[in-house]
Amino acid sequence: MQIRWEEIERQRYEDMVSVLLGRLHPEAQRIDGKGGDGGRDVQIVHGQHDQITDAFELKSFTGRMTPSRRTQTSRSLKRAAALSPIRWFLVVPVDPTPDEMGWFRRLGKGYGFPIAWLGKTWLDEKMSMFPDIRRYFLEGAKDEVFQLLREIREEQARVTDVHDAVGRMRTLHARLNEIDPHYRYEVSTGTTAANQKPTDVVLSISFGDGRVDVYPKYLGAVSDRPITINVKVAIGQDDKLIQDALDYGLGATIPPSMVSSVTVDAPSGLGGSFTEMEVSLLPLDSELDEPISLALDIMDEDRFMASLPVNLTERTGGLRGVILTGTDSTGWLQIRVRLDIESGKLEANFRLDPRPAMPAALVPLFRWMDACRPPHRLAFRWLGGVAASTDIQVPFSVDEGLAKVVEALAWLQDHKGAYWELLPSLTPAEGQEIVTAVTLLKGESIDFTWNSLNLDLDHWGSGIAELVDGSARSFLMEQDMWLDMEGVTIPIGRVRTYIETARLADPESVQRAVRSGSVSHLRLVPGDSDKGQRMVVT
C-alpha cells in the first residue's frame, strides 16, 4: 500500500519515522524537542564519550523545497554541527530535483562531516519492511481485527458479558464491538492497565488487572443510550480542585476515601453498584458553534493603554459557571476565561504558545503584553460594552529580547518590502543580528564592549609595530554587511567599526612569528578600554 505522505500531519510523521529509525537502528534515541532538538530528532550515540555517530533531522515537507524550507533545513544542520556528529541525515518525504540536490550538496560543503538526503523513495522502501508500523499509525491495525474475527468464527464464540470479554480479550475484542451498535470498547490487560487514566472516554471500568474503556460510535450515541452514574461524594471545604471540577466542568480525580457509593447504568454488563472506588471526572468541554469575540482592554484609571481582540472557541460548563478558552489572531496568546454565573465575576489566565506568524501581526500582541502590568486594570469588552474589569496583580512575563526582535523585523520587512514569517526556532543570536541590522539601517550607532578579536592581515599596517612592542592602539575597520533571512539577502551597507584601544593577547608569540615571517592574523584583547562603536558609513 502506497503511503500518502502529504496527508500525514507533522506530529504523526515524526512519531512514525522515529519508530521506523528505531526498528532499523535498535540503538537509536529519540530527542525531546521541547527545549530545542539541536538539529536532530533522532540520534545514534557510540562510545564512552557519547560521540554522536548519526544525527537524523525529520522534516514532514511534501512538494518542493521552498526557500523557507531550505532555510529551516540549513538552521537545523547548523545547530547539529555544534554537536560534532560523524554523519547527518535529512529524512523528508521528498525526492530531490537536480536543483534541490545541488543546493543540498553546496549546503554540506561548509561542514566537516558528510550529509545525506533520505527522501520519499527511501521512506517507502523502509516502511514496506515494517507493515506493522504503517498499520499502527495509518490504518488502525485493521488486519489484526480481521484476524480476530476469523478466530471468533472458528470458536463459535458468544459474548454477552464484558466480564467474560476481559478474560478472553485477545480473541473476543472484535466480537465485543459487534454486539453494541452505540459504543465501541477497548480492552486492556496487564498489571498497569487498571492504573492508566484514559482522557477521552465516556466510561472506564477496571476488573482486576484488566480495563474496559467505552467510546461512542457516533455523535448521538450517548443520547440514544445514556450511561448514567450516580456518585455519592463527601467533599470538604479544603477540596477546592474537586469543587472547581464540579462547578466548572473540569477534570479531577476523587480518591476512594471520599466516595461513599457509585451506581452505574451501562450496557453489556458494565453496570452495577460499587464501593471504595476512585472516580475520575473528565472535562466537559465542547467546541462553540460560533466563536465569541472579546476585547481585552488595558486601562490606567480612565486612560486607555492598549487593547487586543481574542476569539473564544471552546467551553466547559458545570454547576456554577463556565470556562471559555481561545486565542488571539496569531495563535500565540492562549486565554482561559472563567465566568461565575452567580456573581458575574470574570477571571482570566494567559500563556504563550509561539508558532510561525508575520512579525507585523505580533507587534500589537507584544505591546499589549508590555502594558499588562500593575497598577493597570484589565477590562473585558463584549460586543462593544464593558462587562467586567479586574486589577492586574502581576505583570505579564514578556521576553524583552523577543519583543525587540518582533518590532525590528516588522520595521525591516516594511522598509525592504520583503515579508516572511517569524519562526519560533529563531535563536537569540539570530534575533540579535536582526536588531543590530535594523539599528544600523536607521542610521543609529551601536556602542558595544568586547573581550577578544581576531584581526586578519593582508599586509602589514603602520601600527602593527606598536602592537608587537606591547603597546595599545585604536582601530578603525570597514566592511560590507548584509543579513540573510528566510532565503532573502538584505544589504545593510558599509559598516565602520571603531575600537578605542587594543593590544596583542600574546606579544611574545607574535614577535617570534614576525621574525619567521609566518604571521597571518593577530588575536587582540582590550587595552585601556573595552569599548567600541559600530555605524553605517553614508
N, C-alpha and C positions, 0 to 999 in steps of 0.2 A: 504494500500500500504506500503510495507516494505521500510524503508529508507536505502539507500546505503551510510553509513557514510563515508566509505573510499573514496568516490568521492566528498566529500564536502570540499572545501578549508577552511583554518583556520578562515579567517575573517567572512565568511558566517556562519560557525558553531557557532562562538562566538555571532554573531548578532542573529541568530535563537534561540539558547539556552537561551540567555539573555531575549528575548521576552517570551519564554516559562516560565522561572522562574518568570517573571513579571506577567504573567497570573495566575500562581499558587500562587504567593505571591504578591498581589497588592501593598504592601508597600516596595517591593524590589527596590534597587537603583543600577544602573549600574555604574561602576567605569571607568573613563577615564584613560587608562594606559599609556598615553604619558610620564608622569613623573614617571612611575613605579606604579603598581597596588597594591603594598603592600601585595601580596599573595592572593588577591581575585579579581575576575572580577565583582561579584555581591554581595551586602551585604544587610542585614536587620538590621536596627538600631531601638532601642527602648529606650524610657525614655528621660528625660530632659538632661541627661549627655551623650547622643549619644552612649550608650552602643551597640556594635555590637553583636547582638544575633546569627546571622547566616552569615558565610562567605563562598561564593561559588567560587572555582577556576575552570575555564573551560579549559580543555585540549582537543585538537582535535585529540589526538593519536588514531590510529587504529592498530590492530595486537596485539603485545605483549609489555609489559612494559620493555624496554631495560634498561641497566644500565644508559645510558644518560637520558632517560625519568624519571627514578626513581630519579636521581639527581635533575632534574628540579622540580619535584614534592616536593622533600624534601626542596629545596630552597624556594618554594612558601609557604610551611607550616611554615618554619622558619620565613619568613617575616610576615606572618599573625599572628603568635604568639605574635609579638611585639605589636599588636593591641588588644590583650586580648579578642578574641571573645568567646562567650559561646559554639558555635559549629562551626566546619569547614568541608566543603564538597568538595570532588574531583568529578567533573562531567566530565566523559570521556566515549566515546562510546566503551568501552572495558569491558567485563565481566571477572573478575579476575580468574586466575587459583588458586589452593590451595597455590602454592608457592608465587604468587603475593599477595594474601590476607594475607599470613603470614608476608611477608615483610611490608605490609601496617599497620598491627596491631603493629608490632615492632616499626614502624616509629612513631606511635601515642603515645607510652608509655612515651616518654620524654616530654609530654606536659600536662598541667593541664586542658585540655578540650577534649571532645570526637571528633573523626574524623570519617567520613563515606565516603564510595565509592559508588557513584551513577553511575552505568555502563550502558551498551547498553540496557539491558532488561528494566531498569528503564526509560531510554530515550524513547525507543519505546512505552512503555505503556503511558507515559505522552504526547507524541506527538500525539498519537491516540485520545486523549481527545480534541485536538485543530486542526482539519483538516485545518482550515484557515491559520494557521502558516505554515504548510507544503506546502499548495498551494502557499502562497505568496513567500516563499523563494526557493522552489524547483520545482514548476510546473507552475509558471507564472499565477496563478489564472485562469486556463483553464476552470474550472467548471463554473465560472461566465460568461465567454464568451459564453459557450453553452447555458446558461440560457437566455442571451440577444438575441441569435439567435432565440430561441423559441418564445420569446416575439415579435420579429420582424415579424416572420411568422404569428403570430396571428393578428398583426396590419396591415399586408399587407403594411408595411412602404416602402416608396420610397424616397431615399435620393439622391439629385442631387446637393446640395449646402452646403458647410461647415458651412455657417452662420446658416442655419436651424439645422445642426447637433449639434452645440454648445448648443442650447437651449434644445435639446432633447437627450443629450449625454448619459444618463443612459440607454436608450433603443436602441439607434441607433449607439452606438460606434462600435459594431462589424460590422454592415452593412456598415458603413463608410469605414472600412478597406477592405471590399469585393469589393467595386466599383472601386478601383485603383490597377492595377497589379504592379505598380512601387514603390508605397510608402505606408508606414504604418503610421497611425495617432494616436496620443494620445491626448485626450481631458481632460481638467481640468477646473473646475468652482469653484467659491468662491471669496471672497474679496481679497485674496492674490495671486490668480492664475496669474493675469497679471503682477505682480511684480517679479515672480520667473524667474530665468535665467538658462534654461537647457544648458548643455555644449556640448552635442554630437549630436545635431540635425542639419539637413540641412536647416530647416526653422522653425521659431516660430512666430505665429501671434496671437495677443490678440484682443478680441472683448468684450468690457465692462469688466465684471467680469469672462470671460471665456478665455481660451488659447488653441490653437491647435499647437502641436509640430509634425513636419514631419520627418520621418526616412526612409531611403531607405530599401526596402525589400530584395535587393540583391546588390552585389558589383557594378554592372554596371548600376544601376538604374538612377543615375544622368546623365550618358552619354546618356542613351536611352531616357530619358525625362528630359532635363535640366530645372532647375529652375533658371531663370536669374533675377538679381536685379540690377537696375541702381540707384545709390545713388549720389546726388549732395551734397557735404560737403564743408563747409568753414573752412579750417584748418589754424590756425595762427602759428607763429614761436615758440610760447611757448607750443604748444600742442605736446610735444615730445612723450608721450606714444602712442597717436593715430598715429603719423607719423611712429614710430617704428613698430606698428602693420601692417601698410600698407607696410612698407619696408621689413619686415622680416616674415610676416605671423603669427604674434602673436595675442592673443585675446585682445580686448579692447571694451569699451562702448563709443559711441558718443552721447552726450546729444542732445535733440531736438533743442536747440538753435543753434546748428552747422549744422543741417540737413535742406537743402533747399527743397528737394523733394525726394521721393522714388517711383520707379515704379517696380512692381513685376509681372513676368510672371510665374504663378504656377498653378497646376491642382486643380480641384474640387472647383472652386470659390474662391480660396485663393489669386488670383492675383488682380491687380488694382493699382491705384495711391494714394499715401498717403502723408500727410504733418504733420509737428510737431511730428515726430516720434523719439523715441530713437532707435539707431541702434547698435546692438551688433556684433562685429567682432569676430568670433570663430577661434581658432588656426588652421592653415592649416598644420597639422602635418601628417606625414606618416612614416611607417617603411621602412628602406632601404632594398633593395633586398640582398645586400651584405654589411656586416659591413665594415667601413673604419678604418684601423689601423693607429694609430697616436702615436708617441713617444713624451713625454713631457720631454725635457732636461733642467736641471738647470745648468746655466753657470755662473762662476765668471770670467768675462772678457773672456779669451780664455780657461780657465781651466774648465774641465768637473767636475761637482759636483755630480749629480745624474740624473737618468732617470727612467721614468715609462711609460710602454705601456698602452694604453687605446683603446677600441673599440667604435666607434660612430655608433649607430644603428638607430636613428630616426632623422628626419629633419622637419623643417618648412621653407617655402620659400615665399618671397614677391617681391616687385618691385626692391629692391636694393640689396638683398643678401639672405643668408640662415643662419639658426641656426641649428647646429648639436648637438645632445646630446648622451651621452653614459656613460660607467663606466670602471673602471679598472677590472682586472680579479677577484678580490674578491667581487666586487659589493659595497664596502664601499665608494669609491670615485665616486661621480656623477659629470660629467663635461658637461658644456654648452659652445660651441664654436660659436661665431658669426663671419661670414665671409662677409665682404663688397666687393661685386664683383667689384665695380667701382674702389676702391682704393687698393684692395688686402690686406687690414688690417684685422688682426685677434684679437679677444678679447676672453678671457676665464674666466669663473666663476666656482668655485668648492664648493661642500658641501659634508659632510659626512653622510652616511646612514648605521650605524652599523647593521650587521647581522652575523649569525654564520659563522665562517671561521677558517681555520687552521692558528695557530699563525705564522708558518714559512712563509706562504703566505702574511701575513700582515707586516712582517718586512720591505720589500722594500718600501711599501707604507709609513710607518711612517718615514723612513729615508729620503724619497723624500719630505715629508711634512716638516721635520725639515730643509731641505736645501732650501725650497721655502720661501725665505725671502730677504728683501733688504740687500745689494745692488746687489743681483744676478739678472740674467735675465732668462726669460722663453722662450725657443725656441721650436717651433712646427716642428717636423720632419715627413714628409710624404714620404713613400716609399723610405727611405734612404737618402733623401735630405732635408735640412733645408728650410722650406717655409717662415717663418717669426719668429720674436722674439719681446719681449716686456719687459720693465723694470717691476720688481716686486715692487709694491708700498707699500704693507702691508704684514707682514708675515702671513703664513697660521696658523690658530688657531689650535695648537696641544695640546692635553691633555697630558702633560708630564707624569702624573701618569699612564695613559693607555699605553703610549709608552713604559714605563719601564716594565709594565706587559707583553706586547706582546713580547719584547725582552727576558725577563726572562722565559716566558712559552715556547717559541721556544727552548731556550737552555735546559730547563728542559726535554722537550719531547725527544729531540735528545740525551740527556745524559742518560735517562732511557729507551729509546726505546718504550715508550708508547705514543700514539697520540690520541688527541680528539680536537674537535672544540672549539674555544673561543666563548662564548655566550655573546651577548650584555647585558644580565641580570646580568653579573658578577658584584658584589658590590665592592665599593672601599676597604672595609675591606678584602674581599676575594682576591682582587688583591694584597693588601699589604702582605697577607700571602704568596702568590706565590713569590713576590720579596724577602721577608725575607728568605724563604726556599732556593732559588737559591743562595743568597749571602752566606748563611752558607754552602751549598754544595760545593761552590767554595773555601772553606777554609778561607773566609774573616770574620772578626769580625764585629759586628754591635754595634755602640755606640748609646745609647738612653737616654732620660730623662724620669722621671716618677713622679707621684704625689700621688699614693696610691697603696698599695699592701696588699693582704690577705695572711697570712702565716699559713698553716695548721700544727698542731703539733701532730705528732705521739708519741713523747716523749719529755721531757724537755732536751734542749741542754745546753751546758756550758755557752752560752752567754745570756740566757734568763733573768737571774737575773739582768744583767746590764740594759736590756731594761725596766724591771719592776721598777727599780730605776730611770728611766727617762733618762738614758744615751743613746748615739747613738753608733752604731757599724756597721761594714761592714758585708755583707752576701755573701756566695758563695753557689749556688744551682745547682744541676744537675738533668736532667730528659730526658727521651727519647722523641723525637719529630718526627711526621710524618705529611704528607699532604694528605688529601682526596680530590680528584678531579675527577668528572665525573665517579664515581664508581671505580677509581683506587687509591689504598693506596700506597703512596711513602714514604719510610723511609728516614728521614733526618739524624738521628744519635743521639748520646748522646750530648745534648746541655748544656753547662755550662753558668750560668747567674751570673754576679758579680754586686753587689750593693755597691757603695762606702760607704755611711752612711745611716742608717735608724733608726728611733725611733718610739716608740709607739704613736699612734694618741691620745689615752686616757689612760695614765698610771694609773690614779686613779681607773677607772673601772676595769682594768686588775688586779690591786693589790687586790681589793675586790674579784674578781673571783678566784685569786690564793688561797686566804685564804679559799674559799669554795670548792676548787678543781674542778671547773667547766670550766676551760679554755680549749677550743678545737682549737681555732685559734686566731691569732693576726692581727689587722689592723695596717700596718706600713705607715709612711709618711717620706719624705726625712729628713735627719738630716742636716749636714753642706753642703751636696751636693745632687743634684737630678740626678746625672749621674750614668749610668750603662753600662755594656758591655755584649754581648752575643756572643758565638762562639761554634763550634762543637769540642768536645774532641776527639782527634785522638788516 
